[in-house]
């Protein structure tokens, strides 16, 4: 019985270029067929199909070994460029699909930077995904959450408590003990730690937030745990402003321990004893996410900060 014929190609396909490149590089039909994983007669037929499709001879068949015609040399040079570009494009697409490239927009509140979480988590992610572009923007946390819910921001670092919109979820990644900032000429400024009840007559300075949000809520909770309702009048836009207000004697301020690295002249930070309240740092992101790059970032953060089982 006669061997079945290899069907003639009716249109140009990328595989024709791959076959042709292998033949030219191997300079031998048998070696090229072995490299391609096809039978030698099939390779010969595919090369003849290619010549039919281009309408020009590609091999000088007057010679025993593989020699290119001028047309064959031109096709070989261009074929390598086409195949290389195609392979690069496919690789890029696969990397996009795996979340290895792309762009992520990340919001954060300023106090996160003092804690070290921001630089640590972004650096570790960048080490694993160096080709993903990360765009950072300092944004008030309620605005962050709104923009995440609306798809205008991909991820956020926030300081709960705060109301979380539908479609957004959060995960606590750090719980910090509280400290209190006092002016350096305050009567208690010379000690290392203090019971908050000793400061019940102080005026407290908080950020411009509702009473159930962030540092404002932390201040109320800590004072109430110490047995008193605080007097809160001055407010500041951020903790740098608040610390400056403390330095000039406008009041005291409660914040997370990491904010003590903000060493402004005239300010002392004291540890709070017997205080059960913490300042938490959390990550926020959409519950459902279509971007592979963002999904990879979320997975990285969750793996890094998920509670360890013991």
PAPAFI-376910 format. One record per residue (C-alpha): residue number from 1; x, y, z; residue in three letters. Coordinates in steps of 0.1 Angstrom, whole numbers, plus 5000, padded with zeros to 4 digits. Each point is the difference from the previous one (the first is absolute). Last residue first. Layout:
// residues N
<atom nr="NUM" px="X" py="Y" pz="Z" rest="ALA"/>
...
//
This chain:
// residues 310
<atom nr="310" px="5007" py="5268" pz="5648" rest="UNK"/>
<atom nr="309" px="4983" py="5015" pz="4970" rest="UNK"/>
<atom nr="308" px="5016" py="5032" pz="4987" rest="UNK"/>
<atom nr="307" px="4977" py="5030" pz="4995" rest="UNK"/>
<atom nr="306" px="5000" py="5012" pz="4964" rest="UNK"/>
<atom nr="305" px="5026" py="5028" pz="4995" rest="UNK"/>
<atom nr="304" px="5023" py="4989" pz="4973" rest="UNK"/>
<atom nr="303" px="4976" py="4975" pz="4983" rest="UNK"/>
<atom nr="302" px="4973" py="5026" pz="4999" rest="UNK"/>
<atom nr="301" px="5023" py="5027" pz="4986" rest="UNK"/>
<atom nr="300" px="5013" py="4977" pz="4973" rest="UNK"/>
<atom nr="299" px="4965" py="4989" pz="4991" rest="UNK"/>
<atom nr="298" px="4988" py="5036" pz="4998" rest="UNK"/>
<atom nr="297" px="5030" py="5008" pz="4977" rest="UNK"/>
<atom nr="296" px="4994" py="4970" pz="4978" rest="UNK"/>
<atom nr="295" px="4963" py="5009" pz="4997" rest="UNK"/>
<atom nr="294" px="5010" py="5036" pz="4991" rest="UNK"/>
<atom nr="293" px="5023" py="4987" pz="4972" rest="UNK"/>
<atom nr="292" px="4974" py="4976" pz="4988" rest="UNK"/>
<atom nr="291" px="4974" py="5028" pz="4996" rest="UNK"/>
<atom nr="290" px="4964" py="4987" pz="5003" rest="UNK"/>
<atom nr="289" px="4995" py="5005" pz="5038" rest="UNK"/>
<atom nr="288" px="4972" py="4989" pz="5022" rest="UNK"/>
<atom nr="287" px="5000" py="5009" pz="5038" rest="UNK"/>
<atom nr="286" px="5016" py="5033" pz="4992" rest="UNK"/>
<atom nr="285" px="5030" py="5011" pz="5021" rest="UNK"/>
<atom nr="284" px="5009" py="5014" pz="5034" rest="UNK"/>
<atom nr="283" px="5031" py="4994" pz="5021" rest="UNK"/>
<atom nr="282" px="4999" py="5006" pz="5038" rest="UNK"/>
<atom nr="281" px="5020" py="5018" pz="5027" rest="UNK"/>
<atom nr="280" px="4986" py="5000" pz="5035" rest="UNK"/>
<atom nr="279" px="5006" py="5024" pz="5028" rest="UNK"/>
<atom nr="278" px="4996" py="4981" pz="5032" rest="UNK"/>
<atom nr="277" px="4979" py="5005" pz="5031" rest="UNK"/>
<atom nr="276" px="5006" py="4979" pz="5031" rest="UNK"/>
<atom nr="275" px="5019" py="5027" pz="5020" rest="UNK"/>
<atom nr="274" px="5015" py="4989" pz="5033" rest="UNK"/>
<atom nr="273" px="5031" py="5021" pz="4994" rest="UNK"/>
<atom nr="272" px="5002" py="5026" pz="4972" rest="UNK"/>
<atom nr="271" px="5035" py="5006" pz="4986" rest="UNK"/>
<atom nr="270" px="5012" py="5036" pz="4998" rest="UNK"/>
<atom nr="269" px="5009" py="5021" pz="4970" rest="UNK"/>
<atom nr="268" px="5017" py="5034" pz="5005" rest="UNK"/>
<atom nr="267" px="4996" py="5030" pz="4977" rest="UNK"/>
<atom nr="266" px="5019" py="5034" pz="5000" rest="UNK"/>
<atom nr="265" px="5019" py="4994" pz="4968" rest="UNK"/>
<atom nr="264" px="4983" py="4975" pz="4977" rest="UNK"/>
<atom nr="263" px="5011" py="4964" pz="5001" rest="UNK"/>
<atom nr="262" px="4975" py="4981" pz="4978" rest="UNK"/>
<atom nr="261" px="5014" py="4966" pz="5010" rest="UNK"/>
<atom nr="260" px="4975" py="5001" pz="5028" rest="UNK"/>
<atom nr="259" px="4973" py="4994" pz="4974" rest="UNK"/>
<atom nr="258" px="5009" py="4962" pz="5001" rest="UNK"/>
<atom nr="257" px="4984" py="4997" pz="5034" rest="UNK"/>
<atom nr="256" px="4965" py="5008" pz="4987" rest="UNK"/>
<atom nr="255" px="4984" py="5034" pz="5009" rest="UNK"/>
<atom nr="254" px="4986" py="5020" pz="5029" rest="UNK"/>
<atom nr="253" px="5004" py="5038" pz="5001" rest="UNK"/>
<atom nr="252" px="5005" py="5025" pz="5028" rest="UNK"/>
<atom nr="251" px="4990" py="5037" pz="4999" rest="UNK"/>
<atom nr="250" px="5006" py="5034" pz="4985" rest="UNK"/>
<atom nr="249" px="5034" py="5003" pz="5016" rest="UNK"/>
<atom nr="248" px="5022" py="5011" pz="4971" rest="UNK"/>
<atom nr="247" px="5015" py="4965" pz="4996" rest="UNK"/>
<atom nr="246" px="4965" py="4984" pz="5000" rest="UNK"/>
<atom nr="245" px="4989" py="5022" pz="4971" rest="UNK"/>
<atom nr="244" px="5032" py="4989" pz="4981" rest="UNK"/>
<atom nr="243" px="4991" py="4964" pz="5008" rest="UNK"/>
<atom nr="242" px="4965" py="5005" pz="4986" rest="UNK"/>
<atom nr="241" px="5014" py="5015" pz="4967" rest="UNK"/>
<atom nr="240" px="5023" py="4971" pz="4995" rest="UNK"/>
<atom nr="239" px="4971" py="4977" pz="5010" rest="UNK"/>
<atom nr="238" px="4978" py="5012" pz="4972" rest="UNK"/>
<atom nr="237" px="4973" py="5026" pz="4993" rest="UNK"/>
<atom nr="236" px="4999" py="5011" pz="5036" rest="UNK"/>
<atom nr="235" px="4972" py="5004" pz="5026" rest="UNK"/>
<atom nr="234" px="4997" py="5021" pz="5031" rest="UNK"/>
<atom nr="233" px="4970" py="4994" pz="5023" rest="UNK"/>
<atom nr="232" px="4999" py="4966" pz="5017" rest="UNK"/>
<atom nr="231" px="4994" py="4998" pz="5037" rest="UNK"/>
<atom nr="230" px="5002" py="4963" pz="5010" rest="UNK"/>
<atom nr="229" px="4974" py="4980" pz="5017" rest="UNK"/>
<atom nr="228" px="5015" py="4982" pz="5030" rest="UNK"/>
<atom nr="227" px="5007" py="4965" pz="5014" rest="UNK"/>
<atom nr="226" px="5032" py="4989" pz="4984" rest="UNK"/>
<atom nr="225" px="4981" py="4978" pz="4975" rest="UNK"/>
<atom nr="224" px="4980" py="5031" pz="4992" rest="UNK"/>
<atom nr="223" px="5032" py="5018" pz="4992" rest="UNK"/>
<atom nr="222" px="5013" py="4972" pz="4978" rest="UNK"/>
<atom nr="221" px="4966" py="4997" pz="4981" rest="UNK"/>
<atom nr="220" px="4997" py="5037" pz="4994" rest="UNK"/>
<atom nr="219" px="5036" py="5003" pz="4987" rest="UNK"/>
<atom nr="218" px="4997" py="4969" pz="4978" rest="UNK"/>
<atom nr="217" px="4967" py="5014" pz="4985" rest="UNK"/>
<atom nr="216" px="5018" py="5032" pz="4991" rest="UNK"/>
<atom nr="215" px="5030" py="4980" pz="4987" rest="UNK"/>
<atom nr="214" px="4978" py="4981" pz="4975" rest="UNK"/>
<atom nr="213" px="4963" py="5007" pz="4997" rest="UNK"/>
<atom nr="212" px="4970" py="4998" pz="5024" rest="UNK"/>
<atom nr="211" px="5004" py="5036" pz="5012" rest="UNK"/>
<atom nr="210" px="5000" py="5014" pz="4965" rest="UNK"/>
<atom nr="209" px="5034" py="5011" pz="4987" rest="UNK"/>
<atom nr="208" px="5020" py="5032" pz="4999" rest="UNK"/>
<atom nr="207" px="5030" py="4985" pz="5017" rest="UNK"/>
<atom nr="206" px="5002" py="5000" pz="5038" rest="UNK"/>
<atom nr="205" px="5012" py="5024" pz="5027" rest="UNK"/>
<atom nr="204" px="4992" py="4993" pz="5036" rest="UNK"/>
<atom nr="203" px="4995" py="5026" pz="5027" rest="UNK"/>
<atom nr="202" px="5015" py="4988" pz="5033" rest="UNK"/>
<atom nr="201" px="4980" py="4995" pz="5032" rest="UNK"/>
<atom nr="200" px="5000" py="4962" pz="4999" rest="UNK"/>
<atom nr="199" px="5038" py="4999" pz="4996" rest="UNK"/>
<atom nr="198" px="5008" py="4978" pz="5030" rest="UNK"/>
<atom nr="197" px="4973" py="4976" pz="4988" rest="UNK"/>
<atom nr="196" px="5022" py="4993" pz="4970" rest="UNK"/>
<atom nr="195" px="5024" py="4981" pz="5022" rest="UNK"/>
<atom nr="194" px="5035" py="5011" pz="4991" rest="UNK"/>
<atom nr="193" px="5032" py="4988" pz="4985" rest="UNK"/>
<atom nr="192" px="5035" py="5012" pz="4995" rest="UNK"/>
<atom nr="191" px="4999" py="5030" pz="5024" rest="UNK"/>
<atom nr="190" px="5014" py="5035" pz="4993" rest="UNK"/>
<atom nr="189" px="4970" py="5012" pz="4981" rest="UNK"/>
<atom nr="188" px="4977" py="4998" pz="5031" rest="UNK"/>
<atom nr="187" px="5001" py="5036" pz="5010" rest="UNK"/>
<atom nr="186" px="4997" py="5011" pz="4963" rest="UNK"/>
<atom nr="185" px="5030" py="5020" pz="4988" rest="UNK"/>
<atom nr="184" px="5008" py="4975" pz="4972" rest="UNK"/>
<atom nr="183" px="4964" py="5004" pz="4987" rest="UNK"/>
<atom nr="182" px="4982" py="4966" pz="5002" rest="UNK"/>
<atom nr="181" px="4994" py="4972" pz="4975" rest="UNK"/>
<atom nr="180" px="4982" py="4969" pz="5013" rest="UNK"/>
<atom nr="179" px="5009" py="4965" pz="4989" rest="UNK"/>
<atom nr="178" px="4977" py="4972" pz="4989" rest="UNK"/>
<atom nr="177" px="5008" py="4964" pz="4994" rest="UNK"/>
<atom nr="176" px="5001" py="4989" pz="4963" rest="UNK"/>
<atom nr="175" px="4979" py="4973" pz="4984" rest="UNK"/>
<atom nr="174" px="5012" py="4990" pz="4965" rest="UNK"/>
<atom nr="173" px="4986" py="4983" pz="4969" rest="UNK"/>
<atom nr="172" px="4962" py="5003" pz="5005" rest="UNK"/>
<atom nr="171" px="4981" py="4988" pz="4969" rest="UNK"/>
<atom nr="170" px="4975" py="5021" pz="4981" rest="UNK"/>
<atom nr="169" px="4972" py="4993" pz="4975" rest="UNK"/>
<atom nr="168" px="4983" py="5021" pz="4973" rest="UNK"/>
<atom nr="167" px="4969" py="4991" pz="4980" rest="UNK"/>
<atom nr="166" px="4977" py="5020" pz="5023" rest="UNK"/>
<atom nr="165" px="5018" py="5030" pz="5015" rest="UNK"/>
<atom nr="164" px="5020" py="4997" pz="5033" rest="UNK"/>
<atom nr="163" px="4992" py="5023" pz="5029" rest="UNK"/>
<atom nr="162" px="5032" py="5009" pz="5019" rest="UNK"/>
<atom nr="161" px="5019" py="4987" pz="5030" rest="UNK"/>
<atom nr="160" px="5025" py="4997" pz="4986" rest="UNK"/>
<atom nr="159" px="5034" py="5014" pz="4988" rest="UNK"/>
<atom nr="158" px="5003" py="4994" pz="4963" rest="UNK"/>
<atom nr="157" px="5023" py="4986" pz="4973" rest="UNK"/>
<atom nr="156" px="4982" py="4999" pz="4967" rest="UNK"/>
<atom nr="155" px="4997" py="4980" pz="4968" rest="UNK"/>
<atom nr="154" px="4987" py="5004" pz="4964" rest="UNK"/>
<atom nr="153" px="4989" py="5036" pz="4997" rest="UNK"/>
<atom nr="152" px="4974" py="5014" pz="4976" rest="UNK"/>
<atom nr="151" px="4979" py="4968" pz="5000" rest="UNK"/>
<atom nr="150" px="4971" py="5017" pz="5017" rest="UNK"/>
<atom nr="149" px="5004" py="4979" pz="5032" rest="UNK"/>
<atom nr="148" px="5037" py="5007" pz="5001" rest="UNK"/>
<atom nr="147" px="4992" py="5038" pz="4995" rest="UNK"/>
<atom nr="146" px="4976" py="4999" pz="5029" rest="UNK"/>
<atom nr="145" px="5024" py="4981" pz="5022" rest="UNK"/>
<atom nr="144" px="5028" py="5024" pz="4993" rest="UNK"/>
<atom nr="143" px="4978" py="5031" pz="5006" rest="UNK"/>
<atom nr="142" px="4992" py="4986" pz="5034" rest="UNK"/>
<atom nr="141" px="5037" py="4994" pz="5006" rest="UNK"/>
<atom nr="140" px="5013" py="5035" pz="4991" rest="UNK"/>
<atom nr="139" px="5023" py="4995" pz="4970" rest="UNK"/>
<atom nr="138" px="5038" py="4998" pz="4995" rest="UNK"/>
<atom nr="137" px="5005" py="4987" pz="4965" rest="UNK"/>
<atom nr="136" px="5023" py="4972" pz="4989" rest="UNK"/>
<atom nr="135" px="5002" py="4986" pz="4964" rest="UNK"/>
<atom nr="134" px="5015" py="4966" pz="4997" rest="UNK"/>
<atom nr="133" px="5012" py="4986" pz="4967" rest="UNK"/>
<atom nr="132" px="5002" py="4963" pz="4998" rest="UNK"/>
<atom nr="131" px="5033" py="4988" pz="4983" rest="UNK"/>
<atom nr="130" px="5019" py="4992" pz="5032" rest="UNK"/>
<atom nr="129" px="4974" py="4975" pz="5013" rest="UNK"/>
<atom nr="128" px="5017" py="4979" pz="5027" rest="UNK"/>
<atom nr="127" px="5025" py="5027" pz="5012" rest="UNK"/>
<atom nr="126" px="4973" py="5027" pz="4994" rest="UNK"/>
<atom nr="125" px="4977" py="4981" pz="5024" rest="UNK"/>
<atom nr="124" px="5026" py="5000" pz="5028" rest="UNK"/>
<atom nr="123" px="5007" py="5037" pz="4995" rest="UNK"/>
<atom nr="122" px="4963" py="5009" pz="5000" rest="UNK"/>
<atom nr="121" px="4994" py="4981" pz="5033" rest="UNK"/>
<atom nr="120" px="5030" py="5014" pz="5018" rest="UNK"/>
<atom nr="119" px="4997" py="5035" pz="4988" rest="UNK"/>
<atom nr="118" px="4963" py="5003" pz="5010" rest="UNK"/>
<atom nr="117" px="5003" py="4980" pz="5032" rest="UNK"/>
<atom nr="116" px="5028" py="5022" pz="5014" rest="UNK"/>
<atom nr="115" px="4977" py="5015" pz="5026" rest="UNK"/>
<atom nr="114" px="5008" py="5036" pz="4991" rest="UNK"/>
<atom nr="113" px="4988" py="4995" pz="4964" rest="UNK"/>
<atom nr="112" px="4966" py="4988" pz="5013" rest="UNK"/>
<atom nr="111" px="4995" py="5033" pz="5019" rest="UNK"/>
<atom nr="110" px="4998" py="5018" pz="4966" rest="UNK"/>
<atom nr="109" px="4969" py="4982" pz="4989" rest="UNK"/>
<atom nr="108" px="5004" py="4978" pz="4970" rest="UNK"/>
<atom nr="107" px="4986" py="4995" pz="4965" rest="UNK"/>
<atom nr="106" px="5013" py="4976" pz="4974" rest="UNK"/>
<atom nr="105" px="4995" py="5000" pz="4962" rest="UNK"/>
<atom nr="104" px="5012" py="4968" pz="4984" rest="UNK"/>
<atom nr="103" px="5014" py="4996" pz="4965" rest="UNK"/>
<atom nr="102" px="5008" py="4970" pz="4978" rest="UNK"/>
<atom nr="101" px="5024" py="4971" pz="4999" rest="UNK"/>
<atom nr="100" px="5004" py="4967" pz="5018" rest="UNK"/>
<atom nr="99" px="4962" py="4996" pz="5007" rest="UNK"/>
<atom nr="98" px="4999" py="4965" pz="4984" rest="UNK"/>
<atom nr="97" px="4980" py="5013" pz="4971" rest="UNK"/>
<atom nr="96" px="5023" py="5029" pz="4994" rest="UNK"/>
<atom nr="95" px="5029" py="4976" pz="5000" rest="UNK"/>
<atom nr="94" px="4982" py="4978" pz="4975" rest="UNK"/>
<atom nr="93" px="4994" py="5030" pz="4978" rest="UNK"/>
<atom nr="92" px="5037" py="5010" pz="5002" rest="UNK"/>
<atom nr="91" px="5011" py="4965" pz="4991" rest="UNK"/>
<atom nr="90" px="4976" py="5000" pz="4970" rest="UNK"/>
<atom nr="89" px="5014" py="5034" pz="4989" rest="UNK"/>
<atom nr="88" px="5036" py="4988" pz="5004" rest="UNK"/>
<atom nr="87" px="4993" py="4969" pz="4980" rest="UNK"/>
<atom nr="86" px="4983" py="5020" pz="4972" rest="UNK"/>
<atom nr="85" px="5029" py="5024" pz="4999" rest="UNK"/>
<atom nr="84" px="5026" py="4972" pz="4998" rest="UNK"/>
<atom nr="83" px="4979" py="4982" pz="4973" rest="UNK"/>
<atom nr="82" px="4997" py="5031" pz="4979" rest="UNK"/>
<atom nr="81" px="5037" py="5010" pz="5004" rest="UNK"/>
<atom nr="80" px="5012" py="4965" pz="4992" rest="UNK"/>
<atom nr="79" px="4977" py="4999" pz="4970" rest="UNK"/>
<atom nr="78" px="5014" py="5032" pz="4986" rest="UNK"/>
<atom nr="77" px="5035" py="4987" pz="4998" rest="UNK"/>
<atom nr="76" px="4989" py="4966" pz="4987" rest="UNK"/>
<atom nr="75" px="4976" py="5016" pz="4974" rest="UNK"/>
<atom nr="74" px="5029" py="5022" pz="4986" rest="UNK"/>
<atom nr="73" px="5023" py="4970" pz="4999" rest="UNK"/>
<atom nr="72" px="4974" py="4979" pz="4982" rest="UNK"/>
<atom nr="71" px="4994" py="5026" pz="4974" rest="UNK"/>
<atom nr="70" px="5037" py="5001" pz="4993" rest="UNK"/>
<atom nr="69" px="5000" py="4963" pz="4997" rest="UNK"/>
<atom nr="68" px="5009" py="4980" pz="5031" rest="UNK"/>
<atom nr="67" px="5023" py="4970" pz="5001" rest="UNK"/>
<atom nr="66" px="4992" py="4968" pz="5019" rest="UNK"/>
<atom nr="65" px="5024" py="4973" pz="4989" rest="UNK"/>
<atom nr="64" px="5000" py="4981" pz="4967" rest="UNK"/>
<atom nr="63" px="5001" py="5030" pz="4977" rest="UNK"/>
<atom nr="62" px="4978" py="5005" pz="4970" rest="UNK"/>
<atom nr="61" px="4971" py="5002" pz="5024" rest="UNK"/>
<atom nr="60" px="5007" py="5037" pz="5007" rest="UNK"/>
<atom nr="59" px="4974" py="5005" pz="5027" rest="UNK"/>
<atom nr="58" px="4974" py="5028" pz="5003" rest="UNK"/>
<atom nr="57" px="4984" py="4998" pz="4966" rest="UNK"/>
<atom nr="56" px="4974" py="5027" pz="4995" rest="UNK"/>
<atom nr="55" px="4962" py="5002" pz="5000" rest="UNK"/>
<atom nr="54" px="4997" py="5008" pz="5037" rest="UNK"/>
<atom nr="53" px="4973" py="4973" pz="5005" rest="UNK"/>
<atom nr="52" px="5016" py="4975" pz="4977" rest="UNK"/>
<atom nr="51" px="5033" py="5004" pz="5017" rest="UNK"/>
<atom nr="50" px="4984" py="4994" pz="5034" rest="UNK"/>
<atom nr="49" px="4982" py="4969" pz="4987" rest="UNK"/>
<atom nr="48" px="5033" py="4987" pz="4988" rest="UNK"/>
<atom nr="47" px="5014" py="5006" pz="5035" rest="UNK"/>
<atom nr="46" px="4970" py="4983" pz="5016" rest="UNK"/>
<atom nr="45" px="5005" py="4970" pz="4977" rest="UNK"/>
<atom nr="44" px="5037" py="4996" pz="5010" rest="UNK"/>
<atom nr="43" px="4990" py="5002" pz="5036" rest="UNK"/>
<atom nr="42" px="4974" py="4973" pz="4996" rest="UNK"/>
<atom nr="41" px="5025" py="4978" pz="4983" rest="UNK"/>
<atom nr="40" px="5024" py="5005" pz="5029" rest="UNK"/>
<atom nr="39" px="4974" py="4990" pz="5027" rest="UNK"/>
<atom nr="38" px="4992" py="5025" pz="5027" rest="UNK"/>
<atom nr="37" px="5014" py="5008" pz="5034" rest="UNK"/>
<atom nr="36" px="5014" py="5034" pz="4990" rest="UNK"/>
<atom nr="35" px="5035" py="4992" pz="5010" rest="UNK"/>
<atom nr="34" px="4999" py="4966" pz="4984" rest="UNK"/>
<atom nr="33" px="4986" py="5015" pz="4968" rest="UNK"/>
<atom nr="32" px="5028" py="5026" pz="5000" rest="UNK"/>
<atom nr="31" px="5026" py="4973" pz="5005" rest="UNK"/>
<atom nr="30" px="4986" py="4979" pz="4971" rest="UNK"/>
<atom nr="29" px="4996" py="5030" pz="4977" rest="UNK"/>
<atom nr="28" px="5035" py="5013" pz="5004" rest="UNK"/>
<atom nr="27" px="5015" py="5035" pz="5003" rest="UNK"/>
<atom nr="26" px="4989" py="5000" pz="5037" rest="UNK"/>
<atom nr="25" px="4995" py="5038" pz="5000" rest="UNK"/>
<atom nr="24" px="4984" py="5001" pz="4965" rest="UNK"/>
<atom nr="23" px="4977" py="4971" pz="5008" rest="UNK"/>
<atom nr="22" px="4989" py="5013" pz="5034" rest="UNK"/>
<atom nr="21" px="4993" py="5034" pz="4985" rest="UNK"/>
<atom nr="20" px="4979" py="4985" pz="4972" rest="UNK"/>
<atom nr="19" px="4979" py="4979" pz="5024" rest="UNK"/>
<atom nr="18" px="4994" py="5030" pz="5023" rest="UNK"/>
<atom nr="17" px="4991" py="5021" pz="4970" rest="UNK"/>
<atom nr="16" px="4975" py="4975" pz="4988" rest="UNK"/>
<atom nr="15" px="4986" py="4997" pz="5036" rest="UNK"/>
<atom nr="14" px="4990" py="5037" pz="4998" rest="UNK"/>
<atom nr="13" px="4974" py="4992" pz="4973" rest="UNK"/>
<atom nr="12" px="4996" py="5012" pz="4964" rest="UNK"/>
<atom nr="11" px="4969" py="4987" pz="4984" rest="UNK"/>
<atom nr="10" px="4989" py="4970" pz="4979" rest="UNK"/>
<atom nr="9" px="5024" py="4976" pz="5015" rest="UNK"/>
<atom nr="8" px="5003" py="4967" pz="4981" rest="UNK"/>
<atom nr="7" px="4989" py="4970" pz="5019" rest="UNK"/>
<atom nr="6" px="5028" py="4975" pz="5008" rest="UNK"/>
<atom nr="5" px="4994" py="4970" pz="4979" rest="UNK"/>
<atom nr="4" px="4990" py="4967" pz="5016" rest="UNK"/>
<atom nr="3" px="5026" py="4972" pz="4995" rest="UNK"/>
<atom nr="2" px="4991" py="4976" pz="4972" rest="UNK"/>
<atom nr="1" px="4987" py="4966" pz="5009" rest="UNK"/>
//
